[in-house]
Structure formats: structure tokens, C-alpha cells
Amino acid sequence: MNGISYTDAGEGPVALFVHGVGTSSHLWRHVIAELRDERRCVAIDLPLHGGSAARADLSLPALAEAVEELCDGLGLDEIDLVANDTGGAVAQLFAVRHRERLRTLTLTNCDVHTNTPPEAFAPTVELAATGQLAPLLAVLLDQPEALAATAFGAGYEHLGDPAAVVDAYLRPILAKPGGAEAFERLLAGIEAKELVAIEPQLTVLTVPALVVWGTGDPFFDVSWAYWLRDTIPGVREVVEVPGARLFFPEERPGDLVPHLRRFWAQP
């Protein structure tokens, strides 16, 4: 499917999961493990991430087009779309262009409107934009504890096994030919203008939507969850997850799965 990798587990109504920059479909493994007996769970590796190939265009609209390609290739319609981090930006772009394909939309901590990229992530984006990130990653790749703490530490309440995090997320990116430079290009190309431009379309997006937000996230303040509620008429509820950080779908799946089940069961 034009270099797009994905996981596909279970049978039933389709739930499609979208991760953010620097992670992969691996982020959703615990959520999928809990849902695969009742849903068909599909999780994409966005271009460059996981098993997916790099592409010349790694802009947010291009990433949304990759999700569209996956849906076309697998014949996915009437999907329950669930997204995290930069994947939430991708999901918003996909949703306003393909409302007819969505049964529901769930957004967890993610880029929203002008908070793209978030201020706390700006130093990393600056390193990427000036070409300093790739050589830094090359040095730190053999120091997984330092690399995991620097790249992912703020996203978890408890980082766990640093080497496993690096092996799951960063090593597949950096192992691709030109992967580090492509990663720089991706980060440097994340711009708020893409999400600001779709605000008028979000204000008429009536697809049923759920917002589940960790309150301990230094990147995406909970106020953005309520911006989504006040902007998207389809949002039925904001659920706050006390103390949870950006990657809580991986770290605390029990604080997401019950809300998904309840939301999906609503008429």
C-alpha cells in the first residue's frame, strides 16, 4: 500500500488509531489488546514511522492523505477514528475532508489550532529546522537512557524501559536511509496554519466526537480540550484523566478504553 505499514487485529466495527510524531502504531498496543475481541482495530504507522517508508512530503496534510490511502486500500468506511499527539492534528484534517467515512471521532491530548507545535516542543523543532537534530540523535542513539529521557520523558508519567522506548519508536525512523534528515524535515514542517485554516470547517463538524485529555501534559494543556468542545458541535463530552500525560493511551489504557466503549455504544 505504497509503503504504508499498519497493524490489523480483531473483527467487527472498525476502529482506526493514529499516533503522533516520533512514535508509531506500537503506542496503541495495549488499547488494541483490550478491544480486539469486539472491534477490528487498525493502527497506522504514519510515513517514516514504524514500518512505513519515508516520503518526500511529510506535511500534516500529506500525513492525512496517508490515512486516506490506508482507508482506500483496506476499504474502510464508517470508522471510529481515535488519535493522539500530532495524530490528532492529522485526524482533524482527515475529519473535515472525509466526514462521510467517520462514525465517530475521539481525540486525546493533541495539537489543536495555534498550539501546533506546542511551545514546550519548540526547542526540538528549532533544532530540526537548523539541521542540528540529526547529528544529535546520531550521538544519543547509543545512549538510550539519555535519548529516551530527552525525547520522551515529558510524555510519560513513568518512562519505564528507556532502551525499549528508543527501539520501538526512534530506531525504526533513524534506521531508514536518510531517516534522521527526513525526521528533521517533518518536525520543521509542522505549522499551526494548517489547523487554523480548518477552524471554519470544524465549527460545522457534527460527527459524534469524544475528547479524553490527560491533565498532567506539559505539551497540551487541558484548556485545548475545551477549545475543541466549544468549536466542534459534534463533541458530546470532555473526559479529564487526572495527572495523565501525553502518552497515556499507552501508559494508562484503562483510562481510555472504558470511555471508548461507552461512547461507541451511544446511539
C-alpha positions as CSV (number, residue, x, y, z in Angstrom):
1,M,0.0,0.0,0.0
2,N,2.6,2.5,-1.2
3,G,4.9,1.9,1.7
4,I,2.3,2.2,4.5
5,S,2.6,-0.2,7.4
6,Y,-0.2,-0.9,9.8
7,T,-1.5,-3.4,12.4
8,D,-4.8,-5.0,11.9
9,A,-6.3,-7.1,14.7
10,G,-9.8,-8.4,15.5
11,E,-13.2,-8.4,13.8
12,G,-16.2,-6.2,14.0
13,P,-16.8,-2.4,13.6
14,V,-13.5,-0.7,12.6
15,A,-11.6,1.5,15.0
16,L,-8.7,3.3,13.3
17,F,-5.9,4.6,15.5
18,V,-3.5,7.4,14.6
19,H,-0.3,8.1,16.5
20,G,1.9,11.3,16.7
21,V,5.3,12.3,15.6
22,G,8.1,10.1,16.8
23,T,6.0,7.1,17.9
24,S,4.1,4.5,15.9
25,S,1.2,2.1,15.9
26,H,3.0,0.5,18.8
27,L,1.6,3.3,21.0
28,W,-1.9,1.7,20.7
29,R,-0.9,-1.9,21.5
30,H,-2.5,-2.1,25.0
31,V,-5.7,-0.4,23.8
32,I,-5.9,-2.8,20.9
33,A,-5.3,-5.8,23.2
34,E,-8.4,-4.8,25.2
35,L,-10.6,-4.1,22.2
36,R,-9.6,-6.7,19.6
37,D,-12.3,-9.2,20.8
38,E,-15.0,-6.7,20.0
39,R,-13.6,-4.5,17.2
40,R,-11.5,-4.6,14.2
41,C,-8.6,-2.5,15.3
42,V,-6.4,-0.9,12.6
43,A,-3.4,1.3,13.6
44,I,-1.4,3.1,11.0
45,D,2.3,3.7,11.0
46,L,2.4,7.2,9.6
47,P,5.0,7.8,6.8
48,L,8.6,7.5,8.1
49,H,7.4,5.9,11.4
50,G,7.4,2.3,12.4
51,G,7.5,0.1,9.3
52,S,6.3,2.8,6.9
53,A,8.6,4.3,4.3
54,A,9.6,7.9,4.3
55,R,8.1,10.2,1.7
56,A,9.2,13.5,0.2
57,D,6.1,15.3,1.6
58,L,5.7,14.8,5.3
59,S,3.5,17.8,6.0
60,L,0.4,17.4,8.1
61,P,-1.9,17.4,5.0
62,A,0.3,14.7,3.4
63,L,0.1,12.6,6.6
64,A,-3.7,12.9,6.5
65,E,-3.6,11.7,2.8
66,A,-1.7,8.7,4.0
67,V,-4.6,7.8,6.3
68,E,-6.9,8.2,3.4
69,E,-4.7,5.9,1.3
70,L,-4.9,3.3,4.1
71,C,-8.7,3.6,4.3
72,D,-9.0,3.2,0.5
73,G,-6.6,0.3,0.4
74,L,-8.4,-1.6,3.1
75,G,-11.9,-0.5,2.1
76,L,-12.5,1.2,5.4
77,D,-15.7,3.2,5.8
78,E,-17.8,4.0,8.9
79,I,-14.7,4.1,11.1
80,D,-14.3,5.1,14.7
81,L,-11.2,7.4,14.4
82,V,-9.0,7.7,17.5
83,A,-5.9,9.9,17.6
84,N,-3.2,11.2,19.9
85,D,-0.5,13.9,19.7
86,T,0.3,15.0,16.2
87,G,-2.1,12.3,15.1
88,G,-4.8,14.4,16.5
89,A,-3.9,17.2,14.0
90,V,-3.9,14.6,11.2
91,A,-7.3,13.3,12.4
92,Q,-8.8,16.8,12.4
93,L,-7.6,17.3,8.8
94,F,-8.9,13.9,7.8
95,A,-12.2,14.5,9.5
96,V,-13.1,17.8,7.8
97,R,-12.3,16.2,4.4
98,H,-13.9,12.8,4.9
99,R,-16.8,13.3,7.2
100,E,-18.7,10.6,5.3
101,R,-16.1,8.0,6.4
102,L,-16.4,8.7,10.1
103,R,-18.9,7.1,12.5
104,T,-17.2,8.8,15.5
105,L,-14.1,10.8,16.3
106,T,-12.1,10.6,19.5
107,L,-9.2,13.0,20.3
108,T,-6.8,12.6,23.1
109,N,-4.0,15.0,24.0
110,C,-3.0,16.5,20.7
111,D,-2.1,19.6,18.6
112,V,-5.0,22.0,18.4
113,H,-5.3,25.3,16.4
114,T,-2.5,27.6,17.3
115,N,-0.9,25.2,19.7
116,T,0.8,23.5,16.8
117,P,3.6,22.6,17.6
118,P,3.2,23.2,21.3
119,E,5.5,25.7,22.9
120,A,7.2,23.1,25.0
121,F,8.2,21.3,21.9
122,A,9.5,24.4,20.1
123,P,13.2,23.8,21.0
124,T,13.1,20.4,19.3
125,V,11.5,21.9,16.2
126,E,14.2,24.6,16.2
127,L,16.9,22.0,16.3
128,A,15.3,20.3,13.4
129,A,14.8,23.5,11.4
130,T,18.5,24.4,11.8
131,G,19.8,20.8,11.0
132,Q,21.1,20.2,14.5
133,L,18.7,17.4,15.4
134,A,20.0,14.7,13.1
135,P,23.6,14.7,14.4
136,L,22.4,15.0,18.0
137,L,20.2,11.9,17.5
138,A,23.1,10.0,15.9
139,V,25.2,10.6,19.1
140,L,22.4,9.8,21.5
141,L,21.2,6.7,19.8
142,D,23.9,4.7,21.6
143,Q,22.8,6.3,24.9
144,P,19.2,5.1,25.1
145,E,18.6,6.3,28.6
146,A,19.6,9.9,27.8
147,L,17.8,9.8,24.4
148,A,14.6,8.4,25.9
149,A,14.6,10.9,28.7
150,T,15.2,13.8,26.4
151,A,12.8,12.8,23.6
152,F,10.0,11.1,25.6
153,G,10.4,11.7,29.3
154,A,8.0,14.5,29.5
155,G,5.3,12.5,27.7
156,Y,5.2,9.7,30.3
157,E,4.4,9.7,34.0
158,H,6.9,6.8,34.3
159,L,9.2,6.2,31.4
160,G,9.8,2.6,32.1
161,D,12.5,0.9,30.0
162,P,14.3,3.6,28.0
163,A,16.0,1.2,25.6
164,A,12.7,-0.4,24.7
165,V,11.1,3.0,24.0
166,V,14.0,4.0,21.8
167,D,13.9,0.6,20.0
168,A,10.2,0.9,19.4
169,Y,10.0,4.4,18.3
170,L,13.2,6.2,17.3
171,R,15.4,3.4,16.0
172,P,13.0,2.5,13.1
173,I,12.9,6.1,12.0
174,L,16.7,6.5,12.1
175,A,17.4,3.1,10.5
176,K,15.8,4.2,7.3
177,P,18.0,5.7,4.6
178,G,18.0,9.5,5.2
179,G,15.6,8.9,8.1
180,A,17.2,11.4,10.5
181,E,17.1,14.1,7.9
182,A,13.5,13.2,6.9
183,F,12.6,13.4,10.6
184,E,14.1,16.9,10.8
185,R,12.0,17.9,7.7
186,L,8.9,16.5,9.2
187,L,9.3,18.4,12.5
188,A,10.3,21.6,10.9
189,G,7.2,21.4,8.6
190,I,4.6,21.2,11.4
191,E,2.8,24.5,11.3
192,A,-0.2,25.9,13.0
193,K,-1.6,27.4,9.8
194,E,-2.9,24.0,8.6
195,L,-5.1,23.7,11.7
196,V,-6.0,27.4,11.9
197,A,-7.2,27.2,8.3
198,I,-9.7,24.4,9.0
199,E,-11.4,26.1,12.0
200,P,-14.4,27.2,9.9
201,Q,-14.9,23.5,8.9
202,L,-14.5,22.3,12.5
203,T,-17.3,24.6,13.5
204,V,-19.7,22.7,11.3
205,L,-18.3,19.2,12.0
206,T,-21.3,17.3,13.5
207,V,-19.8,13.8,13.6
208,P,-20.2,12.5,17.2
209,A,-16.9,13.3,19.0
210,L,-15.3,12.5,22.3
211,V,-12.3,14.3,23.9
212,V,-10.3,12.4,26.5
213,W,-7.5,14.5,28.0
214,G,-4.7,13.9,30.5
215,T,-4.4,16.9,32.8
216,G,-0.7,16.4,33.6
217,D,0.5,17.0,30.0
218,P,3.2,19.8,29.7
219,F,2.6,20.0,25.9
220,F,-1.2,20.1,25.5
221,D,-3.0,21.9,28.3
222,V,-6.5,20.8,29.2
223,S,-7.8,24.1,28.0
224,W,-7.4,22.9,24.5
225,A,-9.8,20.0,25.2
226,Y,-12.4,22.6,25.9
227,W,-11.5,24.6,22.9
228,L,-12.3,21.5,20.9
229,R,-15.6,21.2,22.7
230,D,-16.6,24.8,22.1
231,T,-15.6,24.7,18.5
232,I,-16.7,21.3,17.2
233,P,-20.5,20.9,17.6
234,G,-20.3,17.1,17.5
235,V,-18.3,16.9,20.7
236,R,-20.5,15.2,23.3
237,E,-18.2,15.1,26.2
238,V,-14.8,16.1,27.6
239,V,-13.3,13.5,29.9
240,E,-10.4,14.6,32.1
241,V,-7.8,12.0,33.1
242,P,-6.2,13.3,36.3
243,G,-2.4,13.5,36.1
244,A,-2.1,11.7,32.8
245,R,0.4,12.8,30.3
246,L,0.7,12.8,26.6
247,F,1.2,9.1,26.0
248,F,-1.4,8.0,28.5
249,P,-3.1,5.8,25.8
250,E,0.0,3.6,26.0
251,E,0.7,4.1,29.7
252,R,-2.8,4.1,31.1
253,P,-5.1,2.3,28.6
254,G,-7.6,1.6,31.4
255,D,-8.3,5.3,31.4
256,L,-9.2,5.4,27.8
257,V,-10.8,2.1,26.8
258,P,-13.9,2.2,29.1
259,H,-14.7,5.7,27.7
260,L,-14.3,4.5,24.1
261,R,-16.7,1.5,24.8
262,R,-19.3,3.8,26.4
263,F,-19.0,6.4,23.7
264,W,-19.2,3.9,20.8
265,A,-22.3,2.3,22.4
266,Q,-24.3,5.5,22.3
267,P,-26.9,5.8,19.6
